[in-house]
Amino acid sequence: MKKSCKEVKEMLVDYADGQLSQSDSSKVAEHLSKCQECRTVLDALQKSLELVGVIWADSLAETDNIRIPFIKTRKIRWPRYAAIAASILLVAIASIVWHTSTQPKASELTFAEIERKITESGSAARLLAAAELLSDNPEAETIVKQQYQYIVEAYPETTAAAKAKSRIH
Amino acid sequence: MEHRSRRTFQRHADEILKRKLETQKDSKAAVENAIMAEELEIVRNSLQKLDDLLLAPMVLRYFCDFNSKEIGKILALSPSTVRSRLREARMILAKGLLERGLEP
């Protein structure tokens, strides 16, 4: 009887889960009908599993509670992101509009500017060429230096001015 | 007059009886709740003490509806090892309740 109880107790979990073969299952059932102690163990097995289920459901509910505020805050933040995106878009559109509206003016200006720059660099280049011709003569050194200085001051943005600057130093 | 007082007495008696039954029911429910809370606490304690090696198969088996073979694949164990761990885990939890004295 005692040994049989031990055997049955080892099989009880599988019995409760319905994992035993037909013959083993009926043997256990037969023993259970006679043995109060093993019935108590089976009850405890089932009850403990039920309670673990309650704890499990509880813990799931808790994790849900943790998740809900997270979703809520995300939902609350969306308008904020939308506002930021809208303001960025607004700035971008405003700058594009500004550029397109000012562009015709700018292109008109640049044509005049291009003309001015061409004439400037032309004159500067001619002056530089003249100064370089003079620089062959050692007596004209001071005049040539003055010429270079003039090119640098009068046509500061031209390539000739840059060259003249390098000649002075 | 006598008739009337008897009727009121009966009505009062009925109410008293009803209340008594209700309080009995309430106290019975309260006792059951207390027992349940205590048992929950015991199981919770046993679960906390339970080794992860035993807990993992149990959660997978009873709350994620995997069978021993699938759990074996997940945890890299043989199905028979999974079953023996399930057996061990459940006996530990049951013993926690038995030590306290299971209510019939």
Boltz contact constraints between the chains, C-beta under 6 A:
constraints:
  - contact:
      token1: [A, 13]
      token2: [B, 87]
      max_distance: 6.0
  - contact:
      token1: [A, 13]
      token2: [B, 90]
      max_distance: 6.0
  - contact:
      token1: [A, 40]
      token2: [B, 102]
      max_distance: 6.0
  - contact:
      token1: [A, 43]
      token2: [B, 102]
      max_distance: 6.0
  - contact:
      token1: [A, 44]
      token2: [B, 94]
      max_distance: 6.0
  - contact:
      token1: [A, 44]
      token2: [B, 97]
      max_distance: 6.0
  - contact:
      token1: [A, 44]
      token2: [B, 98]
      max_distance: 6.0
  - contact:
      token1: [A, 44]
      token2: [B, 102]
      max_distance: 6.0
  - contact:
      token1: [A, 45]
      token2: [B, 90]
      max_distance: 6.0
  - contact:
      token1: [A, 45]
      token2: [B, 94]
      max_distance: 6.0
  - contact:
      token1: [A, 48]
      token2: [B, 43]
      max_distance: 6.0
  - contact:
      token1: [A, 48]
      token2: [B, 93]
      max_distance: 6.0
  - contact:
      token1: [A, 48]
      token2: [B, 94]
      max_distance: 6.0
  - contact:
      token1: [A, 48]
      token2: [B, 97]
      max_distance: 6.0
  - contact:
      token1: [A, 51]
      token2: [B, 39]
      max_distance: 6.0
  - contact:
      token1: [A, 51]
      token2: [B, 40]
      max_distance: 6.0
  - contact:
      token1: [A, 51]
      token2: [B, 43]
      max_distance: 6.0
  - contact:
      token1: [A, 52]
      token2: [B, 43]
      max_distance: 6.0
  - contact:
      token1: [A, 55]
      token2: [B, 44]
      max_distance: 6.0
  - contact:
      token1: [A, 56]
      token2: [B, 63]
      max_distance: 6.0
